[in-house]
Amino acid sequence: MYLNCHTYYSLRYGTIKPEQLLAIASENGVQTLALTDINSTSACMDIMRLSKTYKIKSVLGVDFRNGAQQQFILIAKNNQGFQNINNYLSRFLHHQELQIPDKPHEVIDDCFIIYPYQKNKHFELKSNEFLGITPQDLNQLKFSKWNQFKHKLVILKTVSFQNKKGYNTHRLLRAIANNTLLSKLPKSEEGKATDMMLSYDTLCETYAEFPNLIHNTKQLLKHCTIDFDFENITPKNQKCLTENESSDYKLLEKLTYDGISYRYGSDIQKNVYDRIEKELIIIKQKDFVSYFLINWKILEYARSKDYYYVGRGSGANSIVAYLLRITDVDPIELDLYFERFINLFRQNPPDFDIDFSWKDRDDITNYIFKTFKHTSLIAVYNTFKFRASVRELGKVFGLPKSEMDLLTRGKYNNNQLDNLSQLVIKYAKYIEGFPNYLGIHAGGILISEQPIHSYCATFMPPKGFATTQFDMVVAEDIGLYKFDILSQRGLGKIKEAVEIIDHNYTEQPPIDIHDIKRFKTDERIKNLLRNAKAIGCFYVESPAMRMLLKKLQVDNYLGLVAASSVIRPGVAKSGMMREYILRYRYPEKRKEAHPVLAQIMPETYGVMVYQEDVIKVAHHFGGLDLGESDMLRRGMSGKFRSREEFLKVKQKFFDNCKKDGKSDDLVADVWRQIESFAGYAFAKGHSASYAVESYQSLFLKAYYPLEYMTATINNFGGFYNTELYVHEARMHNGCIEAPCINKSSVEANIFKKTIYLGFMFLQSLESKTINRILTERNKNGIFQSLDDFIERVSISIEQLSILIKINAFRFTGINKRELLWEAHLKISKTIIQEPVINLFKTEKINYNTPELPSTALENAFDEIELLGFALCNPFLLLTTKPTGNLRARHLEKLEDKRIVIEGYLITTKNTKTANGKIMHFGTFLDRDGDFIDTVHFPPIAAKYPFRGKGIYRIVGKVMVEFNCVTIEVSELERLAIIEDPRYSVKSLNPTFQKKKSFQDLKKVIAL
């Protein structure tokens, strides 16, 4: 009976959650309703999936509006009608400048069209068109000509909110959407306070004088049937890559067996063929053949373009994927668990997360959209977060910024707040989690057998690729499984480093960066791993990973694979990270493992490290079948409402263990470890894929550290910011130079052991300025002087000042302060034009500028302003020279001693203790450039907070665990740096110091 129901996916308008809408309808005796969100189909699949639970027939449509102004409602008669509505809506969402008309200008088949009575009184209606009569229209209808055409009238009772609080929330959302004060929100931008659901009986009573309207509405809904099967989910991805499923399988089989010689050469073990046969049978049985072939097709294109990529995810446990070159992980070598990759109980295909360089990913995406017919990106719901909501609502209520700052920081007593501030907090909590706007999933792409619009409308974000209006969870609910095409900077670093090396070392053969077997036995790489000297290297450079490598002293591939997963929060949370380190370092500790667990996981000494370990334990230790274990895996992933999945199998796990005679304490401990993995554990193949990329970057770091650091800087680093990678290059005897007009490019480049930073690192230097400089230099040679530069390059004084201040004209031998004066005298502030080529060069006027020396310290402050960091040692900027001689390398011998040491802050990690208190981990550099790691427990974190970038005096106790040194901080003080000499009178030329004004300064210059 309701033809116009909104959920909160009517963004910044509706306030009802999808399931809540069905619950409200059920409570009010409503058996049929039409979900018609405003310009949105985000909630449609969820409503259809949940309708049976509430015994409600749901119909789908869209409420087409310009802002809050309703134009018309389209309701689908059937699935084809729903697709037609999505096609129509998508046209407006793809071209947002288009206004929705008063009526569709084209025929939209298999749909009913409902026009609001107040807006559309004066045109004839087609057979599928109706006028919607709201309760407010009833009195007027009695005297209207439409009273004579009751067969074209239906009930239009809008439902947008549940209650008065929902309406109040709606008004606040509308004010946010219109960026206005609540008191100034136009009524035309609001819904009606009565847009709530009435009981079925009350609705009928409201329209009792017009029984035709009730009859027409019922008949309209009776003629609408939408069907999506959520119980027997089958894959809805593109079914075939070739002409049919049979030829698809033949192709997959051929590609698999053709790949054997590439991967294994001539020495092939029987277990390789056994594994291939087993996988192919089940891949065919589960209808995943096209999923593998589509991934293969994408990566075949990538290889043709010489793009680097890494295939990971649970699919990395597959030998078929290895032979098709989707992944570079050998499941035979690593004894990867087949059932983690695929089993008969698994409904969805295995995950293939394919990483590309951030420079190549867009081309791959473009190729996919051109190659496959029904393709789209996947949306994510960007929701209202509490702090952001406080700010938005604060603006709506007109609170001053100071009060909003106080509320967002949580520094208030709720009982002492005024009414407006209390309302801000109340409603910020209420709308927390509401969808705010649609974004794009990091890498998910759908390749569907049916048009995407069969399931939802699509919108067009700035990336220029059609994107669904629902997220990946909804996609999987209907059987659409995403292809993950991701980007990461690690691959960009590796590829660029190889290109730099091949260019700079032409006398040696090109590097084979894919020779992983050689890298695994390389002693230099082993040394880097053992000593955690892996700054810049993929996945192994973070403070936590650096400390773990130090504790484990890993120097082999399998150890690194394990470390890549051990570092994950689940293992650490369960306490098994420490247990794994103990058993890894001390073989006698391995005997403490439970015999069953040690038998299941001999490689990790009975410690659960990987996702498949959890599945093995659930299956072999807990007696769950593989279907239940797969349910557990899905719950662990964090994607599918983890608590529900765990609870379904938890009791059976405990019951089975009890029957087996296992002790309650042991079972509880094992289950605790399983639970801690939720959302965090890696599949072993996934970790192994990461380790392959780690080895590639470690090889480059071991043999070509400066070239690799140059590539790292150009790809905007990794875990750390650019400054640390510049520092790391210096630690490898590199000479780091600021940008130079004649030596630098857009990116950093390297000449032997000298790295020139690129122009792109200069803040506020425009790309068009950079292009002009490089184009002119490439065309007519290097610049001879400032005059030569000004004559050849069109540039504003502001842009030229940046280049001079960074000392990019140092080749002239003229002090940059003097160059700045010259530049201001020679370049006018008028709009610059392109330089005109003159037949004869005019002689430049040379001015006698005053002596304006600049010091290294002044240069450092210019560098901080323009690059974000100084190129000198930051300890030189302290007001007082440190008196102590303690360095990071001394600390291991000072275990349990209280020490004082100075450190330059690099990064911090904030975390919470079990009782919710904030604590920190800090990473610093000492004066020699070595790392200092610190722990700041809650009392110290509260008393001595970090105060931004700088050098700190650290007081604390030295702690040593497994050869890894940290300082448990007891005091922390940021040390003062010198006054900026650029703005100090003392730094001026003595001649200048005698002058009284700017006019006096100008007299110094002989014009």
N, C-alpha and C positions, 0 to 999 in steps of 0.2 A: 504493500500500500504506500510505501514511501519511495518517491521517484527522484529525490534529491538529497542524498546523504553524503556528508563530508567526514573524512578523518583528519588527523593532523598532517596528513600528506597534502592537503590543501594548504600549502606552505604559508605560514604566517597569517593563517585565517582560521582553519579548523582546530579543534582542541581535543578530539576524541581519538584514542588509539584504535587501530583496526579491530582487534579482538574485543575491545570494550564496546565498540559499536554493536557487534553481534550480541554481546551479553545484554546490553540495554534493550535491544530489539526483542530478545527472548523474554526478558522480564516484563515487557509491555505487550506480550501476546502477538507480536508481529511475526508473520510467517514468511513474508516476501519483502525484500527491499532492493533498491537499486543504488549501488555505490557509484556516485558521480562526483569524484573529487574535482576541484577546480584546476583545469588544465594539467591534470596529472593522472597517471595510471599506476603510480608506485604501489598502492595498497591492493590492487586488484587480485593478484595471485594469492596473497595472504588471506584475503577475504574468501576467495573460492576454496582455499585449502581448509579453512577453519569452519566453513558454513555447516558442514555435516555434523560437527561436534555440537552445534547449537540448534540443529534441526531447522535451519532457515534456508530458504531458496534465495540465493543472491543473483542479482542481475548486474551487468557492468555497463558503465557509460562514462561520460565526461561532461562536466559543467563548464561550458566555454565562457570565459569572462575576459574583459579588459580591465585589469585591476580588480576592483570589487564589483564592477558593473556587469551583471549577468546579461549575456546575449541570447543564448539558447542552450538547451541540454540535448545531447545525443545519447540514446540508449540502444544497446545492441540487441537485435532479435536472436542472434546466434553467434557462433565463433567467427564466421566471415564478417558479420556486422561489426564485431569488436575489432577485427583487423582493419576494416574500413575506417572506423573511428580513429584508430591509432595512426593510420596513414594521414588522415586529415589533420589531426592535432599536431603531428610531427612537422607538418609543413610550417606551422606557426612557430613551433619551438626551434626549428632550424633557421628560421628567418625572423628574428625577434622584432625587427622593425615593422613587420606586418601587423596590422590591427585586425582583430576578429570582427567580421561583419555582423550586421543585425540578423542575417539569415545566411545559410550556406549558399554560395553561388553555383553549386553543382549538385548533382544527384549523389547521395551517399546511400548506397543500397543496404538492405537488411538492417535498417535502423529506424527507430522512432525519433522524431524531432519535437521537442516541447519548447514553446516560446513563453516567456513570462507575459501574463495578461496585460500588465500595466504598460509594457513596452511595445507590444505587437497586437494592436486592435484592428488594424485597417487593411489587411490583405487576406486573400483567399488561401485556404489551407489545403495541401495535398492530402492524399489518403493516409500517409504516414506522419502527418504533422498535426500537432495538438496545441491548444492553449492551456497553460498551467494556471490554476486558480488557487491563490493562497487564501488562508482564512480571512485576511484583511480585505480581500477582493470581493467577498461574498455579498455584502450589502450593495455594492456598486453593480454587481452582476445582475441583480434583480431588475435593474432598469436599463440594462445594456442590450444591444441588438444580439449579442452572443447568447443571450438567454434563449433565443430561438434556435440556436445551433448546438444544443447540449451534447450532441454526439461527438463534438470536437473538443470537449472540455475534460480535463483531468485534474486530480488533486495535486497541488504543488506545495507540499508542506516540507520546507527545508529543515534539515537536521545538521547543525554545525557544532553544537556544544551539548554537554550533558546537563548542566545546571548553571546557577547564577555565577559560581566561581569560574566555570568554563567560559561564560560570556565575558566576564571581566578580563579573563586571560586573553580572549579573542581581541578585545579592544586594545590591550597592551601590545599584542602581536601586530595589529594593524598600525598602531603608532610607530612601532619599530620599522615596519615595512615602508611607511611613509616618511620616516626620519623626522618626526614632528613631536611636539609636546602632546600629551594625552588631552590636555584641555583645548588644544587647537585641532584635534582630529576631526575632519569633516564627517558628518553623518552619512554622506554618500560612500564613505570608505568603510563603513561598519555593516555588519549583518544586523538583523533584528534581535532584540532581547528574547523574543519568543521562538527563535529557531532551535527548539529543543524537541525531542521525541515525545509524542503523546502516546498513551496506551491505544491499542487498536479500537477499543470501544469508544474512547473519548474522541478519537479522530472521526469515527463514523457519526457520532453525535454532532460534531462540529459541522459536518456536511450533510446532516439529515434532511435538510430542505431540498437538497440537490442529489437525490439518489443516483441520477444518471452519472454524476462525476465519480461516485464510488464504483459503479458498474464499469465505466470506461477504464478506470485505473486498474481494476482487477483484470479486465480483459487484456489491456496492454501488457501487464506483467505476465499474464498467462501465455502470451505469444512469445515470450522471451525465454530462451534456454541456452545457457552457456555451459560447456562441459570441458573440464580439465581433470585428468586422472592423476590424483596425488597418492593413490594407494599402490598401484602397480607401475612404478616409475621405470620407464625405459629411456635409454639415451636419446636425446633429441638433437644431438650434434649432427653435422653433415654425415650422411650414412656412407657415402662412397667417394673416393678420390677418383677412381676410374669409372667405367660405365656401369658396373654392377658389383655386388658384394663378392661374388665368386672371383672375378678378376682382381679385386682388391686383395683378397687373401693370397692369390698366386703371386702378386707383386710383392706383398710383405714377405712371403716365404723366400722368394728369389733374392730380395735385398738382404735378408737375414743371412742366408747361406753365402751370398757373394761377399759379405763383410768379414767372413771368417779369416780369409787369407790376410786381409789388411790388419786385423787385430791380433791374430795368433800365429801368422806365418804358416810353416809346414808342420810344426810340432803341436799337434792338436790332440788333447786328451779326450777320452770317451765321455767324461762328465760334461764337457762342453756341448756335445751333441745331445746328451740326455736332457740337459737344462733347456736347450733350444726347443726340443720337441715338446717338453712339458709346458713351456711358456706359450708356444704357438697354439697348442690345443686350447688352452684356457682363454687366450686372447680372442680366438675365434668364437669360442663358446659364449663369452660375455659381450660380444659385439663391439669390441674395442679396436678392431682392425683399422678402421678409418682414422681413429684418434692417433694411432701410431704413425700412419702414413701422412697425415696432415702435418704433424710435427716434423717428420722427415723432409717433406716438401719445403717447409719454411726454412729448414737448416741447410738444405741443398742450395737454396738461393743465397743464404748467408755465406756459405763457403765459396760460391761463385763470385761474390763481391769481396772475398778475403776479409770478412768480418770475424772477429774473435767472439766466441760465445762459450758459456758454461751451462750444461744441462744438469739440473739437480732436482730435488724433490724425491718422493718415494719411487718414481719411475727410474731413478738411478740404480735401483736394486735389480733392474731387468737386463738380462743378457741380450734380448732383442734390441732394446734401446742402445746398448753398447755397440752392437754390430751395425745398427743403422746410423751410428755416429750422432745420436741424439745426446748421449752422455759420453764421458771419457773414463767412466769407472767400471772396472772389470769385476763383476759379481762373483766370478769363480775365484779370482785371486783373493778377494776380501771375504769370501764365504758369506755373501749377503743373503739375508733371509727371504726366501721366495714369497712366503705368505704375507710379508709386509708390503711387497710390491703388488700382489694380486692374489685373490683366492675366490672360490666359487660364491662366497657369501657377500663379496664386495659389489655394491651397486654402482658406484662411480668409478671412472677410470683412474689409473694412478696419476699422481701429480707430476707434471713436467714443468718445472720453473726454468725458463731459458733466459739467462742473463746475457745482455749485449752491452757493448760500450755505450755510454750515454750519447755519443756522437752518431751511432749507427741505429739506435733503436727506432727512431721515427721512420727511417727508410724501410725497416722490416715491417712496421705497422702498416705503412702505406702499401707495401707489397701484398700483405694479407688482405687488405680491403679491396685491392684490385683483382686478386686471384680468386677469392672465394665469394660466392654470390650473396649470402645472407650473413653479414658480419656486423658486429658492433662492439664498442667498448662497454665495460660494466660500470655502473654508478656506485658511489658510496654515499651514505646519508651523513652529511656533516650536521651534527646536532648542536643544540644550545649547550654550552658549557657554563658552569655556575658563575665563574668570574666574569666571563664575557657577558653573560646575561645580566649580572649586576650592573655592568657599565651601560648596557643598552637600556635597561629599565631606569637606571639613574638619569639618563638623558631624557627619557620619556616623562619622568616626574619632575625634571628640571633641577636635579640636585647639582650643587657645585662640584667641580672636579676633586677638590680636597676631600669631600665627604665620600665620593665614589672610591677614591684611593683607599680611604679608611675601611670601607666595606669590603673591597676586593682583597685586601690583605688580611681580613678576618680579625683586625685589631679593634674589637668593639664588644660591649656588653649589650646583649639584645634588649634587656629591660630598660637600658638608658637611651635607646634610640628613639627619635621622634617617629610619628606615625608613618610619614612618607618612607623613611629608611626601613622601617619594619615591613612595609608593603613591598619594597624592593627585594628584601631578603626572602620574604614569603613566596613571591611569585617567581623569583630566580630559581628557587628550589623546585617549584612546581613545573616550570617549563624545561628544567634540566633534562636532557635526553630527547626533547622534541626535535624532529627534523627541522633544520634551519634552511638549508639549501642542498642541492645535489652537487657532488663532486665526481671525480673520476677515480676508479680503482687504480692502484699503482701499476698494474700490468695486465689485468684480466681482459681477455678478448673472447667473445662468443662467436662461434662459427656454426650456424644452425642449418638444419635440413629445411625447415619451414622459414618463411620470412620472420624476422625479429618482431615485426608488428603484429604477428599472431599472438604475442604475449604481452606486449606493452608498447607505448609510444617511445620515441627517442628524441633526445635534445642534442643540440650541437654546441659543445663547449669550444673555447678558443683553439684547442688543438686541431679542430676541423674534422673530427671523426664522430660519426653518429654514436650516441651513448644511450644505453637503456635507462629507464626510470626506476629500475629496481636493482638490488645489490646481489652479490654472489650467492648468498644463502638462499634467496628466493629463486635464483637461476637454478641452483642444484635441486631445489624442491620440485621443480618441474622437469628435471632431467637435462638441463643445459649445463654442460661442464666446461669451465673456462680453460683457455690456453693462456698461460702466464708468460708474457713477453716483457721482461723487466730490463732495467738499465742499472749499471753500477760503474763507478769510476775506476775500479780496480782493473777492469779489462782495457779501459782507455789508457791507463798508465802503462800496462804491459805492451800494448800494441805500439804506442808512441815511443816507448823506450827502445823497442826493437828497431823501429824506423830510424831513430837517432843514431843508434849503434851501427846499423848497416850503412848509414850515410857517412859516419865519421871514421869507420874502420873498413874502408874499401879493400884493403889488402887481405882481409881474412874472409873465409866463406860466411854466407848469411847464417844467422842464428836459427837453429831449430828449437823454437820455444815450446814445442809439443813433445820434446824428448824427455818425458817424465821419468822413464826408467833410469836414465843417466842421472837425473837430478836427485833421485832417491838415494843414490850411493855417493853423492858428491860430498867431500869432506868439508869444503868451505860452507856449504849449506848446513851440514850437521853442526858446525861450530856456531853459526848464527842462531840456530834453534836452541842449542844447549845453553847459550849465554843470553838468550832473549834479545838479540840485537836485530830486531826485525821491524824497526820503525819504517813505515811506508809500505810494508808488505801486507797483502790482502788478508784480513781477518785475524792476523796474529800480532797486531801492533798496539792494541788498546792496553791501558794500564793493567786491567784484570788479566788479559791474555798474556801479557809480558810477565806478570808475576806467576801465573800458572806454569808457563814454560820453564821459568826459573826453578820452580818447586819440583816439577816433574823431570827436568833436564832431558826432555825429549830430543832424540836425534834421528828418529826414523818415521817412515810414512804412517804406519799403523798407530804409532803413539800420537802423531799429530792429528790423525782422524779422530781418535778418542778424545784428545784435548779439545777439538772443535766442538764436541758435544758436551763434554764435561763442564765447559764454561757456561753452558746454558743455565738459566735461573732455576729450572726444576731440579737439576742434579745438586746444585748448591743448596737449595732450600731443604732438600731431603737430608742433608748432612752427608751425602754419599760422595761429594767431591773430595772432602778431606779423607774419607775412607779409601777412595780410589788412589789418592796420592800416596797414602800410607802403604797400600798393597803394591803399588807400582814401584815405590822406592825400596821397600823392605819385604823381600820374598817371604820371610817367616810369618808375616801378617796375613798372607793369603790363606793360611790354614784356618783363619777365623770365619771364613765364609761358610754359610750353610751348604752342606754337600749337594743338595738339589740345585741350589742357585749356582754353585760353582760348576756343576755339570752343564747347566743351561748356558752359562756365560763364562766359559773358561778364559776367553781372550781378555775380558775385563775383570777377572778374578772374583766373579760372583756379584759384581756391582752393576746395577742397571744404569746404563749410559745412553743407550739409543732407544728410539720408539719401539723397534722390533724386540728389544729386551723386555719391554713391558708386555708385549703381546705373547712372547715366549713364556714369561712368568705366569701370565693369566691362564695360558693354555696348559702348560706342563705342571706348574706348581698349584694353580687354583682350580684346575679341572674344567675351565670354561671351553666351550667349543670355539672353532675359528670364527663363526658368525658372531658370537658374543664378544670374542676378542676384537673383532673388527668394529663392533659397536663401541667398545672401550677406546679403540684407536680414534674413532671419530669424535668421541667425547674429549679425548686428550688434545685434539687439534685446536680446541677453543672456538671452533667455528659454529658448532652445532649444539649450543645450550648445554655446556659440559656437565653441569650438575645432574641434569636429567639422565644423561647417558651413563654416568657413573652409578647413579642410584639403581638403574635397571639391573646392573650386574653385580653390584656390591654384595648384596645378601647371598646370592648364589655362590660367589667366591668364598665367603666365610663359611657357608654351609658345607661346601665341598671340602674345604681344608679341615673342618671339624671331623667330617666322616673319615678323613685320611689320618686322623690322629695327630695333626700338627698342633703345636702349643698355641694358645691364644695370643701370648706376647709376640711370638714370631710372626703369626699371621697379621696381627695389627701393625707390626713394624713394616712388613712387606707391603701391605695395603697403603700405609702412609707414604711409602716411597712411590708407589704407583700414582697416588693422588697428586703428589707434588709435581709430577710431570705434565699436568694438564696445561695445554697451550704452549709448552716450552720445548719439549724434546725434539731432537733431530732424528730422522732416519739415518742409518749408518751410511747408505749411499749418498745421501745429501751431504753429510759431513765429509765423506770421501771426495765429493765434487769440490767442495770448498778447499780441501787440502791440496788438490791438484793445482788450483789457481794460486794457493799460497806458495807452492813449490816453484811455480813459474816466476812469481815476483821475488822469491828468495834467491833464485839463480841470478836474476838481474841485479839485485842488491849486492850479492856476493862478488860479482865479477865486474859490474859496471855501475858502481854506486852513484857517481855524479850524473851520468846519463839517466839513470832511473829516478833520481831525485828531481832532475829537470822535468821529466815526464810527470812525476807526481805533482809538482808545483803547477804545471800547466793544466792538469786535470782537477785542480782545486782540492788536492790532498786526499785524505781518507778520513781516519778517525779524528785527526788533529787539524788545526788551521795552518795556513801557508807558512806562518812564522816558524813553526817547529821544523818543517821540512827544509826551510832555508838553513836553519841551525844544523840539521842533520847533514846537509851537504857540506857545511863548513867543518863539521866533525870528521868528514872524509877528505879533508884538505882541499876543499873547493874554495875558490875565491868568488864571493858574491858581490856583484856590481849592481848599483841602481840603474834604472833605464837610461839608455844613451841614445841620442838622436841618430848616430851613425852605426850603432852596433845592435840595437834592440829591434825586435819584431813585436807583433801583437802578443805572442806568448814568450816565455823565457827561452833563451837559446844558450848553447854551450860552445865555447871555443877552448879546446883542450881542457884545462882545469878551471876556467873562468865561466861562471854562469851570469849572464846579463838578464835581469828581470824584464819582463815584457811590459809594453805600454798598458795592457789591459789591467794591470795591478794598480794603476794610478787612479785613486778615487777622483771622480768628477771629470776625468779626461774623456771627452766624447769620442765615440767610435768613428764619426766622420772626420774628426781631426786626425786620428790614427791612420785612417785610410789615405788621407791627403798626404801625410808625411811619407808613408811607405810607397805610395804610387809615385810621388815625385822622386824619391831617392832611387827607386828601381829604374826609373826612366832616365834620369839625368845625373846619377852618381851621388856620392856622399856630399854632405854640406860642409862648406869651408869656414863659415863664420856665422854669427848671429845675423848679420846683414844679409848674407847669402840665403839663409833660411827664410827670413822675413820676405825677401824678394820672390822666393820660389813657392812659398806655401801660404795660402790664405788662412789666417788664424786670428782669433780675437786676443785681446790682451789678457783676458782671464785664462784662456787655454795656454797661451805662451808662458804665463806666470807659473803655471803648474810645472811645466817642463823645466823652466829655469830653476825653480825652487828645489826640484829633485836632483838638480845638478846634471841635467841631461846634455848641457853644453860644456861640460868640463874639458872637452878636447880643445877648446879655444884657449885654455890657460887663464882666462879672465875670471875673477871672482864673481860668484853668482849674484851677490848683492849689487855689484856694479852693473851686471847684465840686466838686472831688474829695472834699474834706473834708465838704462838705455832703451829697454823695451817700452817703458811707459812714455818715453819721449818720442819714439819712432813709430808707434802704432796708435792711431786715433781710436776713439771709442765708437766711431760710426760703424754701421753695418758693413761687414767685410764682403768684398767681391772676389770672384775668381781672378788670379793674377793675369795681367795682360802682357803678352810677349812684345817687348819693345825692340826696335831695330838697334838702337844704341842704348847702352846702359848709362843711367844717370849716376853721377858720383854722389855717394851717400855723405851726408853731413855727419861728422864725428864730434861728439860732445865731450868736453872734459868733465868727467864725472868724478866725484870725490872718492877718496880711498875708503872702501867699505869692506873690511876684512870679515870673513865668516869663519867660524871655528867648527871643529868636528862635532862639538856638542850642539851647535845650532843646526848642523846638518842632520843630526839624530832627531831633533824635534820636527824638522821638516819631513823627515822620513816617517815619523810616527803619524803626522797629520795626513800624508798622502798615500803611504803604503799600509798604515795600520800598525807598523812596528819599526823599530830602529834596526839598522844593519850593523850597529856596533854592539858590543857586549852590554846588556842592560845594567850590569853592576857598575858601569862607569858613570851612570846618571844619579847615583846615590849622593845625598848631601854630605854624608860622612862615610869615609872608607871603612869597610868592615875590618874589625881587628882580629877576629878568629881565623885560624887556618884550617878548620875542620871541613872535610869534603865528603861527598857521598861514598867514595871508595874506602874511607876509614871506618865506616859505621859497623860493618860486620864484626869487627873486633871489639866493639863497644856494647855488646849485648847486655840489656838490663840497666845500662848506664843512662843517667840524665844528661842530655847534651843540648847545646845551642848551635844552630846552623842557619845560614841564610839561603833562601831559595826563591827562584823566579817562577811565579805561578804559571803553569801550562794549562791544566784542566782540573775540573772538580766533578765528582759524582755525588749526587744527593740521594739518600735512601732513607727508609724508615725501619726502625727496630720493630720487634714483635709487638710492643705496646704502642706503636704509632708515633714514636718520637723521631725527630729528624737527626740524622748524623751524616757525616761527609767522609769521602775519600779524596785526597788531594795528590796531585802530581806536580812536582817542581823540578827545576834545573839548578844545580849548584854552579859556582863560578867557573868550574871547568867544563860545564855542559853535560854533566852526568845526572841521571834521574834520582830524585828523592821522592819516596812514596810515604804518604801520611794517612793516619786514621784519626778522625775527630769524633769522639763519642758525644752523645746528646748534650751533657752539661757543658762541655767545652765548645761544641758547635753553637750553642746558644750564647755563651759568654764571649767567645772570640770568633765572630762570623768573618767570612771572607769579605774583603772590601774592594773587590775588583782586581783588575790586572795590576801586577807590580811585584816588587821584591818583598818577601816577608822574613821576619825573624821568627824562627820556629824553635820552640822549646818543648822537649818531650823525652820519652823513654824509648830507647832502641829495642825493637823486637825482632828476633830472627826465627823464622820457621822454614824448615826445608831449604836453607841457604837463601831465603828471600827476606830482605831487610825492609822493615817499615818503622816509622816513628809514631808512637802513640802520643799525640800532641797534648800538652798541658797548658801552653800559652801560644798565642799567635799575634804578631804585630806587623802591620804593613809599614815598611820603612819609607821615609820621605825621600823624594827625588829633588834634584836641583830646580830652581826657578827657571822657567823657559827663557833662555838667554836672548831669544829673538825680541822679547818685549821688555828686556832689562836695559835701563839707561846705561849701566856699566859696560854693556857690550858695544855701544855705539862708538864710532870714530871720535877721537878727542875734539876734532874740529866741530863735529855735530853737537857735542855736549855743551859747547859754549853758546850755541844758538838758542834763541828764545821761542821761535815759532816756525811753522812750516814755511812761511814766506822767507824767513832767514835761511832756512835750509836750501831753498831754491836759488838763493844768491850765490851759493857755493859753486853752482854749475855755470860755466862760461858758455853762454848761448851764441 
